[in-house]
């Protein structure tokens, strides 16, 4: 594979509106908050940024509204060197937002997907050439499932491997289970997938992230576990997205699954040492340095 892998990320683009308060308001109550900030988010955009910082040539396919958030999120992705021609502007829907209330270790989140639901199969059809020229395609479930299925079908047509991060979890059609190359669920999502009748036939496609416990996967038919790195945790938001973005860059570079997972674990460990989903995502040099210092 070439030096800079080509990754196509199809997924969500959100603005995360975060407000901190010492007291959660009750129904009909107004309380004073401490701070407010907005951060670029959405699993798709987060994973695209993670891959781009690690040296991949990233094309993002998604949708935003014709509003200020849409404009600033697209510019933010461009600043990361991500190709945004595949991001459409929705006339009807506003840019997706996640409204996050943080209060003493408790968080309550309301997501209004907005334009993310405008990422319909036709959008993918228009970007067929981008998919055809990718080394790997990365998807999550914050866009319509019909689009996820259509993308996987297109990628299969051109023999491009596809990684599906099944989050937020919903029941997956058999067609998706059969046709995706890998799935990267966390433990809760993996437990739900184990209920699927097809599960035994797709076990080998599973790369299960278990937070500080590490990552489980199958190698040559045997279940294997790779340990996580221990670091000081500041904010775990975006750790899973960093892991996914990092994993595909390494697999696309032709590295083995265990090498790729170890690298992705290092990237995720670095990301949780800073606040904000995209803020803490590391560069390639940072990950190599981190792995070197840990003597691995």
C-alpha positions in Angstrom: 0.0 0.0 0.0 1.1 3.6 -0.6 2.5 5.7 2.2 -0.8 7.7 2.7 -3.7 5.4 2.8 -7.0 6.6 1.2 -9.8 6.4 3.7 -13.5 7.2 2.9 -15.6 7.9 6.0 -19.3 7.9 5.5 -21.1 9.3 8.5 -22.4 11.9 10.8 -21.3 15.5 11.3 -22.6 17.2 14.5 -22.0 20.2 16.7 -21.8 19.2 20.3 -23.3 21.9 22.5 -22.0 21.3 26.0 -23.2 23.1 29.2 -21.9 22.4 32.7 -24.0 22.9 35.7 -23.7 21.8 39.4 -27.5 21.0 39.5 -29.6 19.2 36.9 -32.8 21.2 36.4 -36.0 19.5 37.3 -39.1 19.7 35.0 -40.0 23.4 34.6 -37.0 24.6 36.6 -34.3 27.0 35.5 -30.8 26.7 37.0 -27.6 28.6 36.4 -24.8 26.8 34.5 -21.1 27.3 34.9 -19.9 27.1 31.4 -20.9 26.6 27.8 -18.9 25.5 24.8 -19.4 24.0 21.4 -17.2 21.3 20.0 -17.2 19.7 16.5 -18.5 16.2 16.8 -20.5 13.4 15.2 -19.0 9.9 15.1 -18.3 10.2 11.3 -16.5 13.5 11.5 -14.6 12.4 14.7 -13.3 9.3 13.0 -12.4 11.2 9.8 -10.4 13.7 11.9 -8.6 10.9 13.7 -7.6 9.2 10.5 -6.5 12.5 8.9 -4.3 13.4 11.8 -2.6 10.0 11.5 -1.6 10.7 7.9 -4.5 9.3 5.9 -5.9 11.0 2.8 -9.5 11.2 4.0 -12.7 11.8 2.0 -15.8 12.6 4.2 -19.3 11.8 2.9 -22.1 13.3 4.9 -24.5 16.2 5.2 -24.9 19.5 7.0 -27.6 22.2 7.0 -27.4 25.6 5.4 -26.6 27.3 8.7 -23.6 28.6 10.7 -22.9 25.3 12.3 -22.8 23.6 8.9 -20.4 26.1 7.6 -18.0 26.0 10.6 -18.0 22.2 10.8 -17.2 21.9 7.1 -14.4 24.5 7.4 -13.1 22.6 10.5 -12.8 19.4 8.5 -11.0 21.2 5.7 -8.5 22.6 8.2 -7.7 19.0 9.1 -6.9 18.4 5.4 -10.1 16.3 4.8 -11.7 16.4 1.4 -15.3 17.7 1.9 -16.7 17.5 -1.7 -18.8 14.6 -0.5 -20.6 16.7 2.1 -23.9 17.9 0.8 -25.9 20.9 2.0 -29.5 20.0 3.1 -32.2 22.5 2.2 -34.8 21.1 4.6 -32.8 20.0 7.6 -30.5 21.9 10.1 -27.0 20.6 10.9 -27.1 17.8 13.5 -26.5 18.8 17.1 -25.9 16.9 20.3 -27.1 18.8 23.4 -25.0 17.7 26.3 -25.7 18.6 29.9 -22.8 17.8 32.3 -23.4 17.7 36.0 -21.1 16.1 38.6 -20.1 13.0 36.6 -23.6 12.7 35.2 -24.3 13.5 31.5 -27.6 13.8 29.7 -27.5 14.0 25.9 -30.1 14.8 23.4 -29.2 14.3 19.7 -31.1 16.0 16.9 -29.7 14.2 13.8 -31.0 16.8 11.4 -29.1 16.8 8.1 -27.4 13.5 9.0 -30.6 11.8 7.8 -30.2 13.5 4.5 -27.3 11.2 3.8 -29.4 9.0 1.5 -28.2 6.3 -0.9 -28.2 8.8 -3.8 -25.5 10.8 -2.0 -23.3 7.7 -2.0 -24.1 7.0 -5.6 -22.8 10.5 -6.5 -19.6 9.7 -4.7 -19.1 6.2 -6.2 -15.7 7.1 -7.7 -14.4 8.2 -4.2 -15.4 4.8 -2.8 -13.8 3.0 -5.8 -10.5 4.7 -5.2 -10.4 4.2 -1.4 -8.2 1.7 0.4 -10.8 1.3 3.0 -14.3 2.6 3.9 -15.4 3.4 7.5 -19.0 3.7 8.6 -21.1 4.2 11.8 -24.8 4.1 12.5 -25.7 7.8 12.9 -26.9 8.0 9.3 -29.8 6.0 7.8 -29.2 2.2 7.8 -30.3 2.0 4.2 -27.3 4.2 3.3 -24.9 2.1 5.4 -26.2 -1.0 3.4 -25.9 0.7 0.1 -22.3 1.9 0.9 -21.2 -1.6 1.9 -22.7 -3.0 -1.3 -20.9 -0.4 -3.4 -17.6 -1.1 -1.6 -18.0 -4.8 -2.1 -18.6 -4.3 -5.8 -15.0 -2.8 -6.0 -13.5 -5.2 -3.4 -12.8 -2.4 -1.0 -12.7 -3.6 2.7 -15.3 -1.9 5.0 -15.2 -1.4 8.7 -18.6 -0.8 10.4 -18.6 0.8 13.9 -22.1 -0.4 15.1 -22.8 2.7 17.2 -25.3 3.9 18.4 -26.4 0.3 18.3 -29.4 -0.9 16.4 -30.3 -4.3 15.1 -28.3 -5.1 12.0 -29.7 -6.7 8.9 -28.2 -10.0 7.8 -27.0 -8.5 4.6 -24.8 -6.1 6.6 -23.5 -8.8 8.9 -22.5 -10.8 5.8 -21.0 -8.1 3.7 -19.0 -5.9 6.0 -15.4 -6.9 6.5 -15.0 -5.9 10.1 -17.2 -4.7 13.0 -15.8 -2.6 15.9 -18.4 -2.8 18.7 -17.8 -2.0 22.3 -18.8 -4.6 24.9 -22.4 -3.6 25.1 -22.8 -3.5 21.3 -21.0 -6.8 21.0 -23.3 -8.5 23.5 -26.3 -7.3 21.4 -24.7 -8.7 18.2 -24.1 -12.1 19.9 -27.9 -12.4 19.9 -28.0 -12.4 16.1 -28.6 -15.9 14.6 -25.7 -15.3 12.2 -23.3 -14.4 14.9 -21.2 -17.6 14.9 -20.5 -17.2 11.2 -19.3 -13.6 11.6 -17.3 -14.0 14.8 -14.0 -13.6 13.0 -15.1 -10.1 11.8 -15.4 -8.8 15.4 -12.9 -6.4 16.9 -14.4 -5.7 20.4 -13.2 -2.7 22.3 -13.4 -3.0 26.1 -12.2 0.3 27.3 -9.3 -0.1 29.8 -9.6 -3.9 29.5 -8.2 -3.8 26.0 -9.5 -5.2 22.7 -10.6 -8.8 21.7 -10.4 -10.2 18.2 -9.9 -13.5 16.4 -6.6 -14.4 14.8 -6.4 -17.6 12.8 -9.5 -18.8 14.5 -8.3 -18.1 18.0 -9.7 -15.4 20.3 -6.9 -13.0 21.2 -6.8 -10.0 23.5 -4.5 -7.0 23.3 -4.1 -4.9 26.4 -4.8 -1.2 26.6 -2.2 1.4 27.7 -2.7 2.9 31.1 -2.8 6.7 31.1 -4.3 9.5 33.2 -7.9 9.9 32.1 -9.1 13.4 31.5 -12.1 12.8 29.0 -13.0 9.5 27.3 -15.3 11.3 24.7 -14.0 10.4 21.3 -11.7 7.6 22.4 -13.7 5.0 20.4 -13.7 7.3 17.4 -10.0 7.8 17.7 -9.6 4.0 17.9 -11.7 3.4 14.7 -9.9 6.2 12.7 -6.5 4.9 13.8 -7.4 1.2 13.1 -8.4 1.8 9.5 -5.3 3.8 8.7 -3.1 1.0 9.9 -5.1 -1.8 8.2 -5.1 0.2 5.0 -1.3 0.5 5.3 -1.2 -3.3 5.2 -0.3 -3.8 8.8 -1.4 -7.0 10.6 -4.5 -6.9 12.8 -2.6 -7.1 16.1 -0.1 -4.3 15.0 -3.1 -2.2 13.9 -5.0 -2.7 17.1 -1.9 -1.9 19.3 -1.4 1.3 17.3 -5.1 2.2 17.6 -5.0 1.5 21.4 -2.0 4.0 21.7 -3.9 6.6 19.7 -7.0 6.2 21.9 -4.9 6.4 25.0 -3.4 9.7 23.9 -6.9 11.0 23.0 -8.3 10.5 26.5 -5.6 12.7 28.1 -7.3 15.8 26.7 -10.9 17.3 26.8 -13.2 17.3 23.8 -13.7 14.5 21.2 -11.5 15.9 18.5 -9.2 18.2 20.6 -7.1 15.3 22.0 -6.7 13.3 18.8 -3.0 12.6 18.2 -0.8 13.0 15.2 1.3 10.1 13.7 4.5 11.3 15.4 2.8 11.5 18.8 1.6 7.9 18.5 5.0 6.5 17.3 6.7 8.4 20.2 4.2 7.1 22.7 4.6 3.5 21.5 8.4 3.9 21.5 8.5 5.3 25.0 6.4 2.4 26.2 9.0 0.1 24.7 6.5 -1.9 22.6 
